[in-house]
Amino acid sequence: MGRIVVVGFGPGNEDHMTYRARRAIEESDMIIGYKTYIDLVRDLLDGQEIIRTGMTEEVTRAQAAVRHARSGRTVAVVSSGDAGIYGMAGLIYEVLMEQGWKPGDDPEVEVVPGVPALNAAASLLGAPLMHDFAAISLSDHLTPWDVIARRVEEAARADFVIVLYNPKSGRRTRQIVETHRILLQYRRPDTPVGIVKSAYRSGQRVVRTTLEDLLNHEIGMLTTVIVGNSSTVLYEGLMVTPRGYQRKYTLTGVNERGRLDPMPWSLNAARPSGAGTGSPESRGGPSPAFRIGTAALPAVVEVDHSSGQSFDPARPVLEVAVRPPLPDGRFSAAQWAGIADLVGPEGHIQWSPNHELILRIPGGDPVQVEASLIALGVRVGPTGEVLRIATCDFCEGEKEEAADWARKLAERFDGRPVPHELTVAINGCGMACYGAATEEIGLVFRRGAFEVYLGGKKGGRSPHPGVKVAEGVAPEAIGEVLDAILKDYVEHGAPKERFHKFFKRRGAGGYRWDGPAVETGEPVCGE
């Protein structure tokens, strides 16, 4: 059979061409391509027959490739970038499909991937494509302009980073102007923009500017434009779109085990030994309970997709977890109102599955916010990979002895960093109506002493209760028992390893899993 090899050879510089692309060109009998592309791979040619065509003759090239391949020849159809992104791969298949061709028929087809223009441009700018992005061609030769304009608007509304291909030509000049107008409806004028011409080729030019200033720079058919989203920043000449790691990890410093510390605190926070509900003054400044971004790398930027509202990325967003006070575990109406006033009209309040409120406060001052929350009588803690104390209501406070010990445990352990978020459930009597026996760590107060349950799993493919590893533990000793369990988990648990898996694998605090073997895998979210 004949063969068609559709080759994406990357930006044009041989250093960025894959080994397979180079071999495919060298092994072909015939090379077909736009004349500029032929010139870019000429050094690889060694006597092959060449068919060169102009800019708008893509269909002619595809038909010629099919015709010559059906005669038994090996034909390389070359495209810059990746042949499957605005390249020749799709058109080759369309011509074959029109002729009734199926995979396995003559000719055989191979598509060789290459580095696309958007990746080449992004690498020269910094890292602007680290989060979700949309690629849109502004050429309306094959797609009606109203369709293109609608796509630009929806991508802008959804806060995608936007890559613009074919932004402007000698005769097609209004599209980039109209696109600029649409983008300014949804993006700030100072949104970072990168303009890259002829990436990794002769005549390369890289410009970093703002959306407001976009049209004041040279833009043409050899240009790729990348428009940042609400998180994108310009830092020392680099265009960077944060992926969101700063929401989950400390980005500076290494913990005592030599690993990157998986803690969702502010970017430069010191590792705390724990976080409770004491006054901010007693801890000597801002509480470790908060995550705070910086101007260079904003921490949390929320976008309300229903309204298109987004927070100003230049303003840090404070994030903190708020839990109801013990012993009854309820928020009063006054506490609800006070929390809402503190968050303000630009902030967000989210109820999490961990029985806590997540507050996101743009521009919030950590000392002032924590003091205000403590004055409301609520519990303040960090978010992310930390331990949370969750309790029953102690029969509306009637189980006073159990409630008092639960309060002491919360002050000691609530907010302690752990490899994966973890709930310690405390029940105030043997009824265990709050489900402590099904949590990963559960404590049941019965007849003046604690029972300890470890390794439970409330959801996933195989929910199951924990095993009772101890009973009759004196209240004065329960803190040391829990401390030993957590010490093993923190020192020997893998990053992101859930406690129930760790406990079945290794044990903790001198206790081992002696229950039945269970499947501990987690389903894909949404299954």
VOBA-155315 format. One line per field, with one value per residue (C-alpha): x, y, z; residue number from 0. Coordinates in nm, 2 decimals. Layout:
u = [X;...] .
v = [Y;...] .
w = [Z;...] .
k = [NUM;...] .
END
This chain:
u = [0.00;0.09;0.14;0.06;0.26;0.12;0.42;0.40;0.76;0.72;0.82;1.07;1.39;1.54;1.62;1.25;1.16;1.09;1.31;1.00;0.92;1.28;1.28;0.94;1.06;1.38;1.21;0.94;0.94;0.75;0.72;0.41;0.36;0.32;0.63;0.74;0.72;0.92;1.19;1.20;1.27;1.49;1.80;1.64;1.56;1.77;1.63;1.26;1.01;0.86;0.52;0.50;0.18;0.06;-0.11;-0.48;-0.42;-0.46;-0.73;-0.50;-0.22;-0.45;-0.59;-0.24;-0.12;-0.40;-0.36;0.01;-0.02;-0.27;-0.01;0.21;0.43;0.52;0.41;0.50;0.26;0.44;0.29;0.46;0.36;0.13;-0.05;-0.36;-0.40;-0.51;-0.29;-0.33;-0.42;-0.80;-0.81;-0.63;-0.89;-1.18;-1.06;-1.02;-1.36;-1.52;-1.38;-1.51;-1.17;-1.16;-0.87;-0.69;-0.76;-0.50;-0.33;-0.21;-0.21;0.01;-0.01;0.33;0.27;0.48;0.53;0.23;0.27;0.09;0.35;0.64;0.50;0.42;0.77;0.92;0.68;0.72;0.43;0.10;-0.08;-0.05;-0.43;-0.73;-0.70;-0.89;-0.73;-0.92;-0.83;-0.95;-0.94;-1.29;-1.21;-1.35;-1.56;-1.82;-1.71;-2.02;-1.92;-1.57;-1.68;-1.92;-1.64;-1.41;-1.68;-1.76;-1.40;-1.35;-1.66;-1.54;-1.20;-0.99;-0.64;-0.70;-0.46;-0.53;-0.41;-0.41;-0.49;-0.44;-0.33;-0.27;-0.64;-0.80;-0.75;-1.08;-1.10;-0.83;-0.98;-1.32;-1.17;-0.99;-1.32;-1.49;-1.20;-1.21;-1.57;-1.45;-1.09;-0.91;-0.71;-0.39;-0.44;-0.10;-0.07;0.21;0.27;0.52;0.62;0.80;0.88;1.22;1.27;1.46;1.29;1.16;1.01;0.86;0.66;0.50;0.23;-0.12;-0.46;-0.51;-0.19;-0.24;-0.32;-0.02;0.21;0.29;0.06;0.04;-0.01;0.31;0.20;0.05;-0.12;-0.18;-0.42;-0.40;-0.69;-0.77;-0.49;-0.21;0.07;0.38;0.68;1.03;0.94;0.78;0.41;0.29;-0.06;-0.07;-0.21;-0.34;-0.06;-0.04;-0.39;-0.26;0.11;0.37;0.58;0.89;1.08;1.12;0.99;1.19;1.16;1.33;1.01;0.82;0.58;0.22;0.05;-0.20;-0.07;0.05;0.35;0.61;0.45;0.66;0.55;0.32;0.29;-0.08;-0.36;-0.64;-0.86;-0.62;-0.59;-0.37;-0.17;-0.08;0.07;0.28;0.12;-0.09;-0.23;-0.11;-0.48;-0.48;-0.37;-0.25;-0.12;0.13;0.11;0.36;0.17;-0.19;-0.33;-0.70;-0.88;-1.25;-1.47;-1.85;-1.92;-2.29;-2.21;-1.86;-1.74;-1.38;-1.17;-0.89;-0.58;-0.36;-0.55;-0.46;-0.75;-0.76;-0.90;-0.99;-1.21;-1.46;-1.62;-1.92;-1.83;-1.84;-2.01;-2.34;-2.18;-2.42;-2.38;-2.61;-2.80;-2.57;-2.27;-2.40;-2.47;-2.12;-1.95;-2.14;-2.05;-1.68;-1.67;-1.84;-2.01;-1.71;-1.63;-1.75;-1.88;-1.87;-2.00;-1.76;-1.82;-1.59;-1.86;-1.70;-1.74;-1.47;-1.44;-1.27;-1.21;-1.04;-0.79;-0.86;-0.62;-0.54;-0.50;-0.82;-1.02;-0.91;-0.97;-1.32;-1.40;-1.27;-1.49;-1.79;-1.71;-1.65;-1.35;-1.09;-0.87;-0.67;-0.81;-0.67;-0.45;-0.52;-0.69;-1.04;-1.22;-1.59;-1.83;-2.19;-2.40;-2.35;-2.73;-2.75;-2.48;-2.61;-2.32;-2.10;-1.80;-1.76;-1.81;-1.53;-1.28;-1.38;-1.32;-0.97;-0.89;-1.01;-0.78;-0.49;-0.53;-0.77;-0.59;-0.28;-0.10;-0.14;-0.06;-0.42;-0.72;-0.85;-1.15;-1.14;-1.51;-1.60;-1.92;-2.03;-2.20;-2.21;-2.50;-2.23;-2.51;-2.27;-2.09;-1.75;-1.70;-1.72;-1.46;-1.09;-1.04;-1.33;-1.35;-1.65;-1.69;-1.86;-1.89;-1.62;-1.36;-1.28;-1.31;-1.08;-1.18;-0.93;-0.94;-1.30;-1.41;-1.74;-1.75;-1.60;-1.61;-1.61;-1.73;-1.67;-1.65;-1.32;-1.19;-1.20;-0.84;-0.88;-1.14;-1.14;-0.88;-0.88;-0.97;-0.64;-0.45;-0.66;-0.45;-0.13;-0.29;-0.41;-0.08;0.11;-0.13;-0.09;0.29;0.32;0.09;0.28;0.63;0.56;0.26;0.31;0.20;-0.17;-0.21;-0.54;-0.52;-0.74;-0.50;-0.20;-0.34;-0.41;-0.07;0.14;-0.05;-0.03;0.04;0.11;-0.22;-0.27;-0.56;-0.71;-1.03;-1.11;-0.92;-1.11;-1.07;-0.94;-0.93;-1.11;-1.36;-1.31;-1.51;-1.85;-1.85] .
v = [0.00;0.36;0.58;0.94;1.07;1.40;1.56;1.84;1.96;2.22;2.58;2.54;2.52;2.17;2.16;2.15;1.88;1.53;1.24;1.07;1.39;1.40;1.03;1.05;1.33;1.15;0.82;0.97;0.95;1.28;1.60;1.81;2.15;2.52;2.68;2.84;2.50;2.33;2.59;2.52;2.15;2.18;2.07;1.73;1.67;1.43;1.40;1.36;1.49;1.82;1.97;2.33;2.53;2.87;2.98;2.90;2.58;2.33;2.12;2.09;1.96;1.71;1.58;1.54;1.35;1.10;1.06;0.99;0.76;0.55;0.48;0.31;0.60;0.73;1.09;1.34;1.63;1.88;2.14;2.37;2.33;2.03;1.90;1.83;2.20;2.42;2.19;1.94;1.62;1.69;1.79;1.47;1.26;1.46;1.40;1.02;1.00;1.16;0.88;0.61;0.53;0.34;0.27;-0.03;0.06;0.19;0.43;0.39;0.72;0.83;1.16;1.27;1.52;1.84;2.13;2.36;2.74;2.80;2.59;2.75;3.10;3.02;2.89;3.22;3.42;3.22;2.99;3.16;2.83;2.67;2.67;2.61;2.79;2.82;2.85;3.05;3.13;3.48;3.39;3.40;3.24;2.91;3.01;3.29;3.59;3.59;3.23;3.34;3.65;3.44;3.20;3.48;3.62;3.29;3.22;3.57;3.53;3.19;3.34;3.11;3.21;3.28;3.19;3.38;3.22;3.40;3.73;3.96;3.97;4.24;4.25;4.11;4.38;4.44;4.10;4.17;4.52;4.36;4.09;4.35;4.53;4.21;4.11;4.45;4.39;4.09;4.15;4.43;4.67;4.57;4.20;4.06;3.98;3.81;3.87;3.63;3.64;3.35;3.16;2.99;3.10;3.38;3.71;3.60;3.88;3.85;4.13;4.13;4.40;4.46;4.41;4.79;4.83;4.53;4.71;4.94;4.65;4.48;4.18;3.96;3.61;3.49;3.61;3.42;3.63;3.49;3.69;3.61;3.53;3.71;3.52;3.58;3.81;3.97;3.91;4.03;4.01;3.67;3.60;3.34;3.19;3.02;2.67;2.69;2.50;2.79;2.69;2.35;2.37;2.59;2.69;2.79;2.58;2.21;2.02;1.83;1.51;1.67;1.68;1.98;2.07;1.98;2.25;2.51;2.81;3.14;3.13;3.22;3.10;2.90;2.55;2.57;2.30;2.35;2.60;2.66;2.94;3.14;3.52;3.64;3.85;3.54;3.38;3.69;3.82;3.68;3.33;3.03;2.96;3.19;3.16;3.48;3.55;3.80;4.06;3.85;3.52;3.58;3.30;3.26;3.43;3.34;3.39;3.39;3.23;3.33;3.70;3.71;3.88;3.82;3.94;4.18;3.96;4.24;4.21;3.91;3.69;3.57;3.21;3.06;2.79;2.87;2.60;2.62;2.66;2.37;2.21;2.22;2.27;2.54;2.89;3.14;3.39;3.67;3.47;3.41;3.78;3.87;3.63;3.77;4.13;4.03;3.86;4.16;4.18;4.08;3.77;3.41;3.17;2.80;2.52;2.23;1.86;1.88;2.07;2.41;2.74;2.84;3.22;3.39;3.76;3.98;4.21;4.08;4.16;3.84;3.99;4.19;3.90;3.65;3.88;3.95;3.58;3.50;3.78;3.61;3.30;3.06;2.83;2.95;2.71;2.66;2.50;2.21;1.92;1.96;1.78;1.89;1.80;1.73;1.65;1.57;1.83;1.64;1.62;1.99;2.04;1.80;1.57;1.83;1.61;1.48;1.83;1.96;1.70;1.75;2.13;2.05;1.82;2.08;2.34;2.11;1.94;2.14;2.26;2.04;1.98;1.62;1.45;1.45;1.63;1.43;1.44;1.32;1.26;1.27;1.13;1.22;0.89;0.52;0.58;0.72;0.88;1.12;0.83;0.83;0.46;0.52;0.81;0.75;0.84;0.82;0.88;0.76;0.88;0.61;0.59;0.83;0.70;0.69;0.42;0.46;0.36;0.38;0.32;0.38;0.50;0.68;0.69;0.56;0.22;0.03;0.22;0.04;0.12;0.15;-0.11;-0.05;-0.05;0.07;0.11;0.25;0.52;0.78;1.13;1.26;1.01;1.05;1.35;1.15;0.85;1.08;1.26;0.93;0.82;1.15;1.16;0.83;0.95;1.28;1.12;0.81;0.89;0.97;1.31;1.30;0.95;0.92;0.81;0.49;0.37;0.45;0.28;-0.05;-0.03;0.04;0.10;0.40;0.48;0.12;0.00;-0.22;-0.29;-0.63;-0.60;-0.78;-0.70;-0.42;-0.24;0.10;0.26;0.58;0.63;0.90;1.20;1.18;0.80] .
w = [0.00;-0.04;0.27;0.37;0.66;0.78;0.96;1.21;1.23;1.51;1.50;1.22;1.41;1.37;1.74;1.81;1.56;1.68;1.58;1.42;1.21;1.08;0.99;0.82;0.59;0.51;0.43;0.20;-0.18;-0.22;-0.01;-0.04;0.14;0.15;-0.01;0.32;0.50;0.22;0.27;0.65;0.60;0.29;0.48;0.54;0.17;-0.04;-0.39;-0.31;-0.55;-0.42;-0.47;-0.35;-0.34;-0.22;0.10;0.00;-0.19;0.10;-0.08;-0.38;-0.16;0.02;-0.31;-0.46;-0.15;-0.18;-0.55;-0.53;-0.23;-0.40;-0.67;-0.40;-0.30;0.05;0.06;0.34;0.38;0.60;0.83;1.08;1.44;1.49;1.18;1.38;1.50;1.21;1.00;0.72;0.92;0.93;0.56;0.45;0.64;0.49;0.14;0.21;0.39;0.08;-0.13;0.11;0.26;0.60;0.83;0.69;0.33;0.08;0.16;0.51;0.71;0.99;1.17;1.33;1.62;1.65;1.89;1.81;1.78;2.11;2.30;2.12;2.20;2.56;2.62;2.51;2.72;3.05;3.15;3.04;2.96;3.31;3.35;3.12;2.79;2.46;2.11;1.86;1.50;1.39;1.02;0.88;0.54;0.66;0.97;0.97;1.18;1.40;1.51;1.59;1.78;1.99;2.07;2.18;2.40;2.57;2.63;2.78;2.99;3.12;3.22;2.99;2.89;2.52;2.23;1.91;1.58;1.25;1.42;1.13;0.76;0.50;0.40;0.71;0.97;1.15;1.33;1.58;1.65;1.72;1.93;2.14;2.20;2.31;2.55;2.72;2.82;3.04;3.11;3.29;3.07;3.25;3.17;3.06;2.69;2.50;2.13;1.96;1.59;1.42;1.74;1.71;1.35;1.18;1.26;1.60;1.81;2.16;2.32;2.66;2.70;2.83;2.68;2.67;2.47;2.24;1.91;1.94;1.85;1.52;1.46;1.15;1.01;1.16;1.51;1.80;2.07;2.42;2.64;3.01;3.25;3.57;3.75;3.50;3.61;3.46;3.68;3.59;3.23;3.25;3.18;3.43;3.49;3.84;3.82;4.18;4.37;4.62;4.73;4.85;4.91;5.07;4.78;4.97;5.22;5.29;5.59;5.84;5.63;5.33;5.13;4.99;5.26;5.15;5.35;5.22;5.41;5.29;5.05;5.31;5.63;5.88;5.96;6.26;6.53;6.53;6.51;6.75;6.88;7.09;7.03;6.74;6.99;7.19;6.87;6.79;6.47;6.18;6.25;6.05;6.00;5.69;5.34;5.19;4.84;4.71;4.43;4.22;4.27;4.38;4.60;4.53;4.25;4.24;3.94;3.95;3.62;3.63;3.65;3.51;3.83;3.93;4.22;4.15;4.13;4.26;4.59;4.81;4.90;5.26;5.30;5.64;5.78;6.05;6.26;6.50;6.87;7.11;7.28;7.08;6.74;6.63;6.48;6.63;6.41;6.54;6.44;6.09;6.05;6.19;5.95;5.65;5.75;5.78;5.44;5.27;4.93;4.73;4.94;4.92;5.19;5.11;5.33;5.30;5.35;5.65;5.85;5.83;5.65;5.41;5.40;5.11;5.18;4.91;5.07;5.43;5.71;5.89;6.24;6.22;6.06;6.32;6.61;6.48;6.43;6.78;6.92;6.76;6.95;6.66;6.60;6.35;6.15;5.83;5.52;5.32;5.44;5.81;6.10;6.19;6.52;6.45;6.73;6.81;7.00;7.33;7.36;7.34;7.59;7.86;7.83;8.00;8.09;7.73;7.59;7.81;7.69;7.33;7.37;7.51;7.22;6.97;7.12;7.11;6.77;6.55;6.24;6.28;5.95;5.82;5.48;5.38;5.53;5.82;6.05;6.41;6.51;6.88;7.02;7.37;7.47;7.37;7.12;6.89;6.68;6.51;6.34;6.51;6.44;6.07;6.05;5.99;6.35;6.60;6.97;7.17;7.53;7.73;8.11;8.18;7.94;7.56;7.30;7.00;6.65;6.36;5.98;5.90;5.55;5.50;5.12;4.80;4.66;4.99;5.29;5.61;5.99;6.17;6.41;6.79;6.89;7.25;7.52;7.87;7.79;8.06;7.95;8.08;7.85;7.53;7.41;7.43;7.25;6.97;6.96;6.91;6.63;6.45;6.50;6.31;6.03;5.98;6.00;5.78;5.57;5.20;5.07;5.00;5.16;5.34;5.70;5.65;5.38;5.59;5.90;5.70;5.55;5.85;6.17;6.39;6.76;6.84;6.69;6.39;6.15;6.24;6.05;5.72;5.40;5.21;4.88;4.96;4.61;4.55;4.26;4.00;4.10;3.93;3.87] .
k = [0;1;2;3;4;5;6;7;8;9;10;11;12;13;14;15;16;17;18;19;20;21;22;23;24;25;26;27;28;29;30;31;32;33;34;35;36;37;38;39;40;41;42;43;44;45;46;47;48;49;50;51;52;53;54;55;56;57;58;59;60;61;62;63;64;65;66;67;68;69;70;71;72;73;74;75;76;77;78;79;80;81;82;83;84;85;86;87;88;89;90;91;92;93;94;95;96;97;98;99;100;101;102;103;104;105;106;107;108;109;110;111;112;113;114;115;116;117;118;119;120;121;122;123;124;125;126;127;128;129;130;131;132;133;134;135;136;137;138;139;140;141;142;143;144;145;146;147;148;149;150;151;152;153;154;155;156;157;158;159;160;161;162;163;164;165;166;167;168;169;170;171;172;173;174;175;176;177;178;179;180;181;182;183;184;185;186;187;188;189;190;191;192;193;194;195;196;197;198;199;200;201;202;203;204;205;206;207;208;209;210;211;212;213;214;215;216;217;218;219;220;221;222;223;224;225;226;227;228;229;230;231;232;233;234;235;236;237;238;239;240;241;242;243;244;245;246;247;248;249;250;251;252;253;254;255;256;257;258;259;260;261;262;263;264;265;266;267;268;269;270;271;272;273;274;275;276;277;278;279;280;281;282;283;284;285;286;287;288;289;290;291;292;293;294;295;296;297;298;299;300;301;302;303;304;305;306;307;308;309;310;311;312;313;314;315;316;317;318;319;320;321;322;323;324;325;326;327;328;329;330;331;332;333;334;335;336;337;338;339;340;341;342;343;344;345;346;347;348;349;350;351;352;353;354;355;356;357;358;359;360;361;362;363;364;365;366;367;368;369;370;371;372;373;374;375;376;377;378;379;380;381;382;383;384;385;386;387;388;389;390;391;392;393;394;395;396;397;398;399;400;401;402;403;404;405;406;407;408;409;410;411;412;413;414;415;416;417;418;419;420;421;422;423;424;425;426;427;428;429;430;431;432;433;434;435;436;437;438;439;440;441;442;443;444;445;446;447;448;449;450;451;452;453;454;455;456;457;458;459;460;461;462;463;464;465;466;467;468;469;470;471;472;473;474;475;476;477;478;479;480;481;482;483;484;485;486;487;488;489;490;491;492;493;494;495;496;497;498;499;500;501;502;503;504;505;506;507;508;509;510;511;512;513;514;515;516;517;518;519;520;521;522;523;524;525;526] .
END
